[in-house]
Amino acid sequence: MRAITVTEPGGPEVLSWTEVPDPQPGPGEVLVDVRATAVNRADLLQRQGHYPPPPGAPAYLGLECSGVITAVGTEVADWAVGQEVCALLAGGGYAERVAVPAGQLLPVPAGVDLVDAAGLPEVAATVWSNVVRLARLTAGETLLVHGGGSGIGAFAVQLGMALGATVVATARAVKHDRLRELGAVHLVDYREQDFVEEVRKVTGGRGADVILDIMGASYLGRNVAALAPDGRLMTIGMQGGRKGELDLGALLAKRGTVAATALRSRPPDQKAAIVAGVREQVWPLVEAGRIRPVVDRRLPITEAAEAHRLVESNEHVGKVLLTVG
Ligand SMILES: NC(=O)c1ccc[n+]([C@@H]2O[C@H](COP(=O)([O-])OP(=O)(O)OC[C@H]3O[C@@H](n4cnc5c(N)ncnc54)[C@H](OP(=O)(O)O)[C@@H]3O)[C@@H](O)[C@H]2O)c1
């Protein structure tokens, strides 16, 4: 088969569509003929040599895909050849075929195009596992989403609203119109406005019950300041650095929680549990049209370098998809 390989760590130009050995499904795995994959921020880091795949994961880029099952390994009961699926991957999505642990497969939600489905598993699993499973966001609470225009953010905004939360999102002003189309989200232009003040305005001074943060160090102090009493800060990205100063006094006074998680390095049984939760709690919202895939554009996988340039420039809103075949 062919896959995108990284000739040496570097810029988008090191991505190359080349012949590689076909994957074989092991026990408990299925083989998927990839129809599309999606670019995630982590792919840019892996390309640069900063984010090696976890042990046992395929060497190629690609944390999610959609496609058709073409072979089923031993010990797989619930999936059959010919089924259209999407999947959460530890790697290997930028390829014509990928072997996937059965627990990481999802059916394509009714009403969603097979190609668009490629952009759902990573954001659904990340956002649901943090905002719902760990932070227990409930109806009537306020969710602050940083980077509302990111793949993660555009999904989190919709999930928050579908769960009945008030949603506040930070994004550059140029993305606000596109985000307004997703629903009644309160938007903060983080370059011009102070998100702490804006969240307080929206909540009558209370603050956000849950914050989904992708910035890390540079937002740590302000995130704690923006938390409501009993608030939960979930950090999933470190675009603003990894080491910050935490005012434990401020956190303690609010009975706040600060947590950080990474999906990719979770063992397969944890990923399977998250995927099962997504299927049970998120897929019905997608099938009801309350959460839609937000696709900035589709590019052929042979233009993966162009797709990486686009994501690096932050000009996109939602997901950039790579089609295969
Ligand atoms: N821990 C995990 O399990 C996990 C899983 C998936 C993703 N992630 C992380 O989640 C983040 C989003 O991933 P993605 O693939 O969806 O990324 P993406 O689509 O590439 O988006 C990155 C976003 O960062 C925003 N941004 C940059 N500076 C900002 C600032 N100061 N304040 C607010 N937003 C800012 C940009 O929006 P503007 O153009 O508006 O600046 C852009 O939308 C990444 O950090 C990624 O590593 C973590």
The ligand as a Gaussian input file, in Angstrom:
#p B3LYP/6-31G(d) Opt

LIG

0 1
 N       -4.621000      15.918000      25.061000
 C       -5.296000      15.332000      24.095000
 O       -5.727000      14.195000      24.214000
 C       -5.557000      16.087000      22.810000
 C       -6.248000      15.478000      21.753000
 C       -6.498000      16.245000      20.594000
 C       -6.030000      17.550000      20.517000
 N       -5.333000      18.074000      21.569000
 C       -4.845000      19.457000      21.546000
 O       -5.944000      20.305000      21.349000
 C       -5.524000      21.451000      20.623000
 C       -6.419000      21.630000      19.410000
 O       -6.157000      20.574000      18.504000
 P       -6.676000      20.657000      17.018000
 O       -6.064000      19.555000      16.251000
 O       -8.138000      20.808000      17.038000
 O       -5.980000      22.050000      16.614000
 P       -6.122000      23.057000      15.411000
 O       -7.361000      22.764000      14.620000
 O       -4.815000      23.074000      14.716000
 O       -6.336000      24.465000      16.130000
 C       -5.400000      25.146000      16.903000
 C       -6.121000      26.371000      17.423000
 O       -5.385000      27.091000      18.408000
 C       -5.994000      28.364000      18.443000
 N       -5.194000      29.310000      19.223000
 C       -3.908000      29.687000      19.004000
 N       -3.535000      30.593000      19.947000
 C       -4.604000      30.776000      20.768000
 C       -4.836000      31.551000      21.933000
 N       -3.878000      32.332000      22.460000
 N       -6.052000      31.480000      22.521000
 C       -7.022000      30.685000      22.038000
 N       -6.859000      29.913000      20.938000
 C       -5.660000      29.949000      20.308000
 C       -6.142000      28.747000      16.976000
 O       -7.234000      29.608000      16.835000
 P       -7.119000      31.151000      16.359000
 O       -6.864000      31.145000      14.901000
 O       -8.442000      31.694000      16.757000
 O       -5.948000      31.699000      17.140000
 C       -6.480000      27.370000      16.349000
 O       -7.874000      27.276000      16.120000
 C       -4.054000      21.262000      20.272000
 O       -3.278000      21.915000      21.233000
 C       -3.892000      19.756000      20.395000
 O       -2.570000      19.382000      20.675000
 C       -5.089000      17.355000      22.695000

